[in-house]
Structure formats: structure tokens, C-alpha cells
């Protein structure tokens, strides 16, 4: 059994002369091991095997890949800034 790493990447269309979004979607759908999770007018959220994503990204002229960063949700619990001293 072979382990392949999955990653999520945001693909962003960087200029108007770049490959169109529908064409990029076609290329990604033809690539084995890659799934489109979300589609926006100039961004695609893609998940899949690292090698497959890297390979298809090189073929998308004018598109740039950014790793998806997951940030922790900040706590909204109130905190005491200056606790009373034990004197």
C-alpha cells in the first residue's frame, strides 16, 4: 500500500491573458487524483495528491498556486487582564 499526501491549494488566475476558468476546470477534471472543492470567478480551491496538483499547475499558464492555510478560531472567552494578588 502506497501513501500519497493530500493537500489543498488555492489556484488564482493572475492576469486576463491566462487560461480561462472553464478551461482550467476542464484540465483539472481530466487530471486523476485532483478534485475541485470550490469555484469562484478567478479562484479555484483544489484538493488532491501533491504530485498531480503540481503537474497540472505547471500546465495552467497565468495561474498561481497558494497553499491553503487553516487558522485556529480565536477564543471569545473573557480573560482577566490583571488578576487580583493573593495578599
N, C-alpha and C positions, 0 to 999 in steps of 0.2 A: 504494500500500500504506500503510495507516494503522497506526501503532504505538500500542498501548494498554499501559499499565503494569499489571502483575500485582502483587498484594500479598497477603500472608497476614495474617489478622485473627483474633483470638480473640473470639468473641461470648459474653458471660456474662450469664446470667439473674440479675437483681439482686434481685427480690422474688417472693413467691409469687403475687401478682396479675398477674404478667407473662404474656405469651403462652406457652403450654406448649411444651415441647421438640418434640413431634411436629408441632405446628402451625408452629413456626419452621422445622423441616426441610422441611415441605411448601412453605412460602413460598420458601425458598432453592432448592429443587429446581425450582420454576417459573420462577426467575429465570435468564435467559440470561447466560452469562459468569461464573457463580458455581458453585464445586464445594465440597462438604463433604469435608474430608480426615479429620477425626476427630470423634467424638461422645462426650461424657461426660454424666452426669446433668444438669448445669447449664451446660456449656460446649460450644461448637462451634468447631472450627478450620476456617476457611473461606479459600479461595483464589479469586481472580478479578480482574476488571477493577475498578479503583478506583471508577469511577462506578456500576457495578452494585452493588457492596458497600455504598457509601454510600446508594444509593437504597433497597435492601431493609432496611438497618439502621434507617432512619427509620420504616419501617412496623412494626418489631418493638417494640411498646410494652413497656417494662420490661427491655429488653436493652441492654447497653452494649458497644461495640466497643473493643478494645485492639489496637494494632499488635503483631504477633509480633516479639519481639527474639531475634536469634540471638547467643549469646555464644560467644566463642572458647574452645576447650578448653584449660585451663591445662596447662603443661608439668609433667611429673613428674620431669624430669631433675634430678639433684642439682647444686647450684651451690656453689662455694666462696665463703663469705661474706667472708673476709679472705685474699686471695691472698698468698703469700709475696713479700716485697720482693726486688728484684734488687740486692743489695748485695755 
